[in-house]
Structure formats: structure tokens, C-alpha cells
């Protein structure tokens, strides 16, 4: 444990991300287990967050970003190198980010992960940088997407975005950038050719998920599956037995009924059946179909193309007594 902390501290010192501190503030270091067995170095900023001002700047809606890609023939994705660390901290804020290690007290010189205002700060910056490019580019935090239908125009647009990122002092990780792809991955989805599909790796993780035994595990499963609820008709109705396990009065260890098992398996089967949604074509008419039961409401938005209905999104919600 100590070696892992010291290695991370030394790496951040060499990058100039942290420096030694005389601060009166101190947050604890937490090593969070990762799926591969290693540990992620984190700072528990809960106390500083509790007394920090809330930044209400809105985050983009993922579904709106996906819809904007529409019928794009070429998609470029850029991943900014350690995005948060590219944002300098105000000198007055540095000491508030101090954390303790076996080798002493340090504070950040660049914006760290874990501050509740960090996502809003970063998103505000990205929106300002990309404001001249909103017709063909967008960003969700440090994940930038550029899209278009004409190859030469697309390359010019990519170059324009890169120039403005450079002017702002931001750099992208070339190993994680994908230029001019007809199909690519973005925000957990596979996109291209007018279609949207769940990312194979995420679906595989769902397939391997074991039946939950605690409320926390149920919440984790529903969070993972819920990210792809747009692909599943009647998602809220199907998962109703699982959401019932999360009520305030229910015990921490859940009672796993036959209804829960059926819901659990059905959601996994639906998402593992390689579902495909289509990007909306705003030059065509939309078709909206709705239905309801005693448990929930459902709807599907679609369009007819060459005599065939193409689903764009499935919507659902559970009814409450």
C-alpha cells in the first residue's frame, strides 16, 4: 500500500501536478480496487466538498449528443490527456486540496479529481472552446467528438478544433484519438452508419454479472443496465421487481424472489441480443407509439425507412401508487 502511494506521489511531482504543502487542510488518501487487481489512487474530498459552493453548470445529455451525430459519415473522437490536470488551480485554492501521505503533506497545483465542482468547471471550459464549432463538434468532459458527411470538410473541421484546443493550452492523447472513422466508440456506445449499439465490453460485463445479494449490488446492476435502457422496450416495467428492493424500508440484504430472477435474466438477455437503434433523420416523419399497464408506461420513437420501421429510442417509466 505504502509503495503504491509513494509511486503515485512521485509521478505527480514529476508532472508538476502536486507540490509539498504547509496547508492547514488535509484530506485522506484512498486506494480503490480496480477490476484488474491494481488500485486507483484517490483523494477523499468529501469534507471539502461539503463546504464548497455548488456549481450548477449543466452537463450535456448523452442521448442528445448521440442524436446530434445523426447520419454522419465520418466521426473523429479525441481524448484529452489527463483532462482535469490540464486546468491550473487558483493559488488561493491549492492549499484546500492538501492530502497526507507517509512522506508528508502535498497539495495540487492542477485541478484534481474528486472535487464536486470539477466536472462543471471542465465542461464549461470545453463548451467555451468548442462554441465556434457547435455545428459539427461537442464534448462530454474530456471526450471530444467531431462529425460530418464530407471527407475534406471533416478534416478541415478536425484541424480547426485541434487549433482551438492548442490555443487553450490543452493536449489530446494520440493513442486514444480516432480520426475520420466510419464507425467508432463514444461514451460507451458504438456509433456509425446511422446506427447506435451498446459497447460490447459493457454488455459482456452485464452478462457476467452475478445475482445481487445486497441493495448496493442491486443499485450497481440497475445503474449499469440503466445506461442502456434506451435499447430495451418496457425497461421500467421489467425492472420493477428489482427497484422494489431499493425502497427505504427494505433490508440491506435483499430477498431474491422468482420475479427478481426473471427481471434480472430478462434485462441481461435483451441487452445481450445485440440490439440496434437508428439515428434520427430530422427530414423524415417520426412515429410515436405508446402503451401502459398497471405497472408502468412505455413508448417507442421510430421512423419508417424503405417500408421498415427503425426504432430510435425506447422510453419507459414505472407507475407509483
Order of alpha helices (4+ residues) and beta strands (2+ residues): alpha-beta-beta-beta-alpha-alpha-beta-alpha-beta-beta-alpha-beta-beta-alpha-beta-beta-beta-beta-alpha-alpha-alpha-alpha-alpha-beta-beta-beta-beta
